[in-house]
């Protein structure tokens, strides 16, 4: 049982490592493919790896960490559903074709700061986190916990690498955005009501 879960953890470590390493500019330059071709290759590798790791997580025998209550069952399901909507909403600011490598990115890309990105800098990570937490609450298996812990370990690394790339690309504009907009969760402000 422990070996199965260690393999699952190592699978996530491999996925997150390749996800980050393949985004590094020096790696892209060393491979030497055209940007669109590289993007298609990157997405294909990422897709195949994540499917493989999720498959391992689904087939290994895994004990429940705690017995879920009906409230936890529905709360987890709702949190995961909201996470899916956060990701869907975040993609409104991106071209799916460019993201997948099917279309060429424009010569002067703009920093997207409208919509959900005006509240949080990394809504795709926020949505993913909500999905994984929700799934763990919904189905509290040891394999779900390993998946969630792997994400918690990766997030600070992934965010840092992403932000280094964005600072290089957008400079002071991104640094200003970073100072004013939180990373994963929106600021909750309570305004005083005027009487």
C-alpha positions as CSV (number, residue, x, y, z in Angstrom):
1,X,0.0,0.0,0.0
2,X,2.7,2.5,1.0
3,X,4.7,1.7,-2.1
4,X,1.7,2.4,-4.3
5,X,1.2,5.8,-2.7
6,X,4.9,6.6,-3.0
7,X,4.7,5.8,-6.7
8,X,1.7,8.1,-7.0
9,X,3.7,10.9,-5.2
10,X,6.7,10.3,-7.5
11,X,4.3,10.5,-10.5
12,X,3.1,13.9,-9.4
13,X,6.6,15.0,-8.7
14,X,7.6,13.9,-12.3
15,X,4.5,15.7,-13.7
16,X,5.2,19.0,-11.9
17,X,8.9,18.9,-12.5
18,X,8.5,18.4,-16.3
19,X,5.7,21.0,-16.3
20,X,8.1,23.6,-14.9
21,X,11.3,22.5,-16.6
22,X,9.7,22.5,-20.0
23,X,8.5,26.1,-19.5
24,X,12.0,27.4,-18.9
25,X,13.3,29.6,-21.7
26,X,16.7,27.9,-21.8
27,X,15.1,24.5,-22.2
28,X,12.9,25.8,-25.0
29,X,15.9,27.3,-26.7
30,X,18.0,24.1,-26.3
31,X,15.2,22.0,-27.9
32,X,15.0,24.5,-30.8
33,X,11.4,24.0,-32.0
34,X,9.2,26.8,-33.3
35,X,7.1,28.3,-30.5
36,X,3.8,26.8,-31.7
37,X,5.3,23.3,-32.3
38,X,6.9,23.5,-28.8
39,X,3.6,24.5,-27.3
40,X,1.8,21.5,-28.9
41,X,4.5,19.1,-27.8
42,X,4.5,20.6,-24.2
43,X,0.7,20.3,-24.0
44,X,0.7,16.7,-25.3
45,X,3.4,15.6,-22.8
46,X,1.5,17.3,-20.0
47,X,-1.8,15.8,-21.0
48,X,-0.4,12.2,-21.3
49,X,1.5,12.5,-18.0
50,X,-1.5,13.9,-16.0
51,X,-3.8,11.2,-17.4
52,X,-1.2,8.5,-16.4
53,X,-0.8,9.9,-12.9
54,X,-4.6,10.3,-12.4
55,X,-5.0,6.7,-13.6
56,X,-2.5,5.4,-11.1
57,X,-4.3,7.3,-8.4
58,X,-7.6,5.8,-9.5
59,X,-6.4,2.1,-9.6
60,X,-4.2,1.8,-6.5
61,X,-6.0,0.3,-3.4
62,X,-6.3,3.3,-1.0
63,X,-7.9,3.4,2.4
64,X,-10.2,6.1,3.6
65,X,-8.5,8.7,5.9
66,X,-11.9,9.5,7.5
67,X,-15.5,8.6,6.8
68,X,-17.1,11.4,4.9
69,X,-20.4,12.8,6.1
70,X,-23.2,13.7,3.7
71,X,-22.4,17.4,4.3
72,X,-18.7,16.8,3.5
73,X,-19.7,14.8,0.4
74,X,-21.8,17.7,-1.0
75,X,-19.4,20.4,0.2
76,X,-16.5,18.7,-1.6
77,X,-18.6,18.3,-4.7
78,X,-19.6,22.0,-4.7
79,X,-16.0,23.2,-4.0
80,X,-14.7,21.1,-7.0
81,X,-17.5,22.4,-9.2
82,X,-16.7,26.0,-8.2
83,X,-13.0,25.3,-9.0
84,X,-14.0,24.2,-12.5
85,X,-16.0,27.4,-13.0
86,X,-13.1,29.5,-11.8
87,X,-10.8,27.8,-14.4
88,X,-13.5,28.2,-17.1
89,X,-13.9,31.9,-16.2
90,X,-10.2,32.5,-16.2
91,X,-9.9,31.2,-19.7
92,X,-12.1,34.0,-21.0
93,X,-9.0,36.2,-21.0
94,X,-6.9,33.7,-22.9
95,X,-7.0,32.4,-26.5
96,X,-7.5,28.6,-26.3
97,X,-5.9,28.3,-29.7
98,X,-2.7,30.1,-28.5
99,X,-2.8,28.2,-25.2
100,X,-2.9,24.8,-27.1
101,X,-0.3,25.9,-29.7
102,X,-2.8,25.8,-32.6
103,X,-2.7,29.6,-33.2
104,X,0.3,31.9,-33.2
105,X,0.6,34.4,-30.3
106,X,0.5,38.0,-31.4
107,X,3.7,40.0,-31.6
108,X,2.7,42.3,-28.7
109,X,1.0,40.1,-26.1
110,X,-0.8,42.0,-23.4
111,X,-0.9,41.3,-19.7
112,X,-4.4,40.2,-18.9
113,X,-5.7,42.1,-15.8
114,X,-9.5,42.1,-16.5
115,X,-12.2,39.9,-15.1
116,X,-11.1,37.3,-12.7
117,X,-7.5,38.3,-13.2
118,X,-8.3,41.7,-11.7
119,X,-9.0,39.9,-8.3
120,X,-6.3,37.2,-8.4
121,X,-3.1,36.7,-10.4
122,X,-3.3,32.9,-10.8
123,X,-6.9,31.9,-11.2
124,X,-5.9,28.6,-13.0
125,X,-4.0,27.5,-9.9
126,X,-6.8,28.7,-7.6
127,X,-9.3,26.6,-9.6
128,X,-7.1,23.6,-9.5
129,X,-6.6,23.9,-5.8
130,X,-10.3,24.2,-5.2
131,X,-10.9,21.0,-7.4
132,X,-8.2,19.0,-5.5
133,X,-9.4,20.1,-2.0
134,X,-13.0,19.5,-3.0
135,X,-12.2,16.1,-4.3
136,X,-10.3,15.2,-1.1
137,X,-13.3,16.3,1.0
138,X,-15.7,14.4,-1.3
139,X,-13.5,11.3,-1.4
140,X,-11.0,11.3,1.5
141,X,-8.8,8.5,0.3
142,X,-5.1,8.4,1.1
143,X,-4.5,8.7,-2.7
144,X,-6.5,11.9,-2.7
145,X,-4.4,13.2,0.2
146,X,-1.2,12.4,-1.7
147,X,-2.5,14.2,-4.8
148,X,-3.4,17.3,-2.7
149,X,-0.1,17.3,-0.7
150,X,1.8,17.1,-4.0
151,X,-0.1,20.2,-5.3
152,X,0.6,22.1,-2.0
153,X,4.3,21.3,-2.4
154,X,4.3,22.4,-6.1
155,X,2.2,25.6,-5.9
156,X,4.9,28.0,-4.4
157,X,7.4,26.7,-6.9
158,X,5.1,26.9,-9.9
159,X,3.9,30.4,-9.0
160,X,7.5,31.6,-8.5
161,X,8.6,30.3,-11.9
162,X,5.5,31.6,-13.6
163,X,6.0,35.1,-12.1
164,X,9.7,35.2,-13.1
165,X,8.6,34.5,-16.7
166,X,5.9,37.2,-16.5
167,X,8.3,39.8,-14.9
168,X,10.7,39.2,-17.7
169,X,8.0,39.5,-20.3
170,X,6.0,42.5,-18.9
171,X,8.5,44.2,-16.5
172,X,7.3,47.0,-14.3
173,X,3.7,46.5,-15.4
174,X,3.7,43.0,-13.9
175,X,5.5,44.1,-10.8
176,X,2.8,46.8,-10.2
177,X,0.1,44.2,-10.8
178,X,1.8,41.8,-8.4
179,X,1.9,44.5,-5.7
180,X,-1.8,45.3,-6.0
181,X,-3.4,41.9,-6.8
182,X,-3.1,38.8,-4.5
183,X,-1.8,35.6,-5.9
184,X,-4.5,32.9,-5.2
185,X,-7.3,34.3,-3.2
186,X,-9.1,37.7,-3.5
187,X,-8.8,40.3,-0.8
188,X,-12.0,40.5,1.2
189,X,-12.7,44.0,2.2
190,X,-15.5,45.3,4.3
191,X,-16.5,48.8,3.5
192,X,-18.1,50.9,6.1
193,X,-21.7,51.7,5.4
194,X,-22.5,55.3,5.3
195,X,-25.4,56.5,7.4
